[in-house]
Amino acid sequence: MSLHPLNETEINELRNQLHELQVEHRDLDLVISHLIESPPPDDLLVRRLKKRKLLLKDRILQLEQMLVPDIPA
C-alpha cells in the first residue's frame, strides 16, 4: 500500500479495476459450474479455473482494502 492518500484519478482507476476483476470472478464461477455439470468434467481445466478465481479474489480484496480510508488509531 502507498503511504500517500489516493487522488481521485487513482481511486477511479482502482474502482474500475475492481469492477473488472469482480466481473471476471463471477464469470469464472459460472464457467466452473457449467463445466462441473457437463459430463464428463475436465478436471484439469476446472482446477486451473478455480486457481485463477482464487487469485482474482485475493486481488479484489487487496483493491478493496486500498479503497477503504485508513482510520487513525
LOGUFI-110531 format. One line per 3 residues: number of its first residue (from 0); for each residue x, y, z of N, C-alpha, C. Coordinates in Angstrom, 1 decimal. Example, Ala and Ser with C-alpha at 12.3 -4.5 7.8 and 13.67 -1.06 7.14 Angstrom:
// LOGUFI-110531
0 = 13.2/-5.7/7.8/12.3/-4.5/7.8/13.2/-3.3/7.8 | 12.8/-2.2/7.1/13.7/-1.1/7.1/12.9/0.0/7.9
// end
This chain:
// LOGUFI-110531
0 = 0.8/-1.2/0.0/0.0/0.0/0.0/0.9/1.2/0.0 | 0.4/2.3/-0.6/1.1/3.5/-0.6/1.0/4.3/0.7 | 1.9/5.2/0.9/1.9/5.9/2.1/1.2/7.3/1.9
3 = 0.9/7.7/0.7/0.2/8.9/0.4/-1.3/8.6/0.1 | -2.1/9.5/0.5/-3.6/9.3/0.2/-3.8/9.3/-1.4 | -4.7/8.5/-1.8/-5.0/8.3/-3.2/-5.7/9.6/-3.7
6 = -5.4/10.0/-4.9/-6.1/11.1/-5.5/-7.4/10.5/-6.2 | -8.2/11.4/-6.7/-9.5/11.0/-7.3/-9.2/10.1/-8.5 | -8.2/10.4/-9.3/-7.9/9.6/-10.5/-7.5/8.2/-10.1
9 = -6.7/8.1/-9.1/-6.2/6.8/-8.7/-7.4/6.0/-8.1 | -8.3/6.6/-7.4/-9.4/6.0/-6.8/-10.3/5.4/-7.9 | -10.6/6.2/-8.9/-11.4/5.8/-10.1/-10.8/4.6/-10.8
12 = -9.4/4.7/-11.0/-8.7/3.6/-11.7/-8.9/2.3/-10.8 | -8.7/2.4/-9.5/-8.9/1.2/-8.7/-10.3/0.7/-8.7 | -11.3/1.6/-8.7/-12.7/1.1/-8.8/-12.9/0.4/-10.1
15 = -12.4/0.9/-11.2/-12.6/0.3/-12.5/-11.9/-1.1/-12.5 | -10.7/-1.1/-12.0/-10.0/-2.4/-12.0/-10.8/-3.4/-11.1 | -11.3/-2.9/-10.0/-12.0/-3.8/-9.0/-13.2/-4.3/-9.7
18 = -14.0/-3.5/-10.4/-15.2/-3.9/-11.1/-14.9/-5.0/-12.2 | -13.8/-4.8/-12.9/-13.4/-5.7/-14.0/-13.1/-7.1/-13.4 | -12.3/-7.1/-12.2/-12.0/-8.3/-11.6/-13.2/-9.0/-11.0
21 = -14.1/-8.2/-10.5/-15.3/-8.8/-9.9/-16.2/-9.5/-11.0 | -16.2/-8.9/-12.2/-17.0/-9.4/-13.3/-16.3/-10.7/-13.8 | -14.9/-10.7/-13.9/-14.2/-11.9/-14.3/-14.4/-13.0/-13.3
24 = -14.4/-12.7/-12.0/-14.6/-13.7/-10.9/-15.9/-14.3/-11.0 | -16.9/-13.5/-11.2/-18.3/-14.0/-11.4/-18.4/-14.9/-12.6 | -17.8/-14.5/-13.7/-17.9/-15.2/-15.0/-17.2/-16.6/-14.8
27 = -16.0/-16.6/-14.1/-15.3/-17.8/-13.8/-16.2/-18.8/-13.0 | -16.9/-18.2/-12.1/-17.8/-19.0/-11.2/-18.8/-19.7/-12.1 | -19.4/-19.0/-13.0/-20.4/-19.6/-14.0/-19.8/-20.7/-14.9
30 = -18.6/-20.4/-15.4/-17.9/-21.4/-16.2/-17.6/-22.6/-15.5 | -17.1/-22.5/-14.3/-16.7/-23.6/-13.4/-18.0/-24.5/-13.2 | -19.1/-23.8/-12.8/-20.3/-24.5/-12.5/-20.8/-25.3/-13.8
33 = -20.7/-24.6/-14.9/-21.1/-25.3/-16.2/-20.3/-26.5/-16.5 | -19.0/-26.4/-16.3/-18.0/-27.5/-16.6/-18.3/-28.7/-15.6 | -18.6/-28.4/-14.4/-18.8/-29.4/-13.4/-20.1/-30.2/-13.7
36 = -21.1/-29.5/-14.2/-22.4/-30.1/-14.5/-22.4/-30.8/-15.8 | -21.5/-30.5/-16.7/-21.4/-31.1/-18.1/-20.5/-32.3/-18.1 | -21.1/-33.5/-18.1/-20.3/-34.7/-18.1/-19.5/-34.8/-19.4
39 = -18.4/-35.4/-19.4/-17.5/-35.6/-18.2/-16.8/-34.3/-18.0 | -16.6/-33.9/-16.7/-16.0/-32.6/-16.4/-14.4/-32.7/-16.7 | -13.9/-31.6/-17.2/-12.5/-31.6/-17.5/-11.8/-31.1/-16.2
42 = -11.3/-32.1/-15.4/-10.8/-31.8/-14.1/-9.7/-30.9/-14.1 | -8.8/-31.0/-15.0/-7.6/-30.1/-15.1/-8.0/-28.7/-15.3 | -8.9/-28.5/-16.3/-9.4/-27.2/-16.6/-10.2/-26.6/-15.4
45 = -11.0/-27.4/-14.7/-11.7/-26.9/-13.5/-10.7/-26.4/-12.5 | -9.7/-27.2/-12.2/-8.7/-26.8/-11.2/-8.0/-25.5/-11.6 | -7.6/-25.4/-12.8/-7.0/-24.2/-13.3/-7.9/-23.0/-13.1
48 = -9.1/-23.1/-13.5/-10.1/-22.0/-13.3/-10.3/-21.6/-11.9 | -10.4/-22.7/-11.0/-10.6/-22.4/-9.6/-9.3/-21.7/-9.0 | -8.2/-22.0/-9.5/-6.9/-21.3/-9.0/-7.0/-19.9/-9.5
51 = -7.4/-19.7/-10.7/-7.5/-18.3/-11.3/-8.5/-17.5/-10.5 | -9.6/-18.1/-10.1/-10.6/-17.5/-9.3/-10.1/-17.1/-8.0 | -9.3/-17.9/-7.3/-8.7/-17.6/-6.0/-7.8/-16.4/-6.1
54 = -7.0/-16.4/-7.2/-6.1/-15.3/-7.4/-6.8/-14.0/-7.6 | -7.9/-14.1/-8.3/-8.8/-12.9/-8.5/-9.3/-12.4/-7.2 | -9.8/-13.3/-6.4/-10.4/-13.0/-5.1/-9.4/-12.3/-4.2
57 = -8.1/-12.8/-4.2/-7.1/-12.1/-3.4/-6.9/-10.7/-3.9 | -6.8/-10.5/-5.2/-6.5/-9.2/-5.8/-7.7/-8.3/-5.5 | -8.9/-8.8/-5.6/-10.1/-8.0/-5.3/-10.1/-7.5/-3.8
60 = -9.7/-8.4/-2.9/-9.6/-8.0/-1.5/-8.5/-6.9/-1.3 | -7.4/-7.0/-2.0/-6.3/-6.0/-2.0/-6.9/-4.6/-2.4 | -7.6/-4.6/-3.5/-8.1/-3.4/-4.1/-9.1/-2.8/-3.1
63 = -10.0/-3.6/-2.6/-11.0/-3.1/-1.7/-10.3/-2.5/-0.4 | -9.3/-3.1/0.1/-8.5/-2.5/1.2/-7.9/-1.2/0.8 | -7.4/-1.1/-0.4/-6.8/0.2/-0.8/-7.8/1.3/-0.9
66 = -9.1/0.9/-1.2/-10.1/1.9/-1.4/-10.7/2.4/0.0 | -10.5/1.6/1.0/-11.0/2.0/2.3/-10.0/2.9/3.0 | -10.5/4.1/3.4/-9.5/5.0/4.0/-9.0/4.5/5.3
69 = -7.7/4.8/5.6/-7.1/4.4/6.9/-7.8/5.2/8.0 | -8.1/4.5/9.1/-8.7/5.2/10.3/-7.6/5.3/11.3 | -7.3/6.5/11.7/-6.2/6.6/12.8/-6.6/5.9/14.1
72 = -5.6/5.3/14.7/-5.9/4.6/16.0/-6.0/5.6/17.1
// end
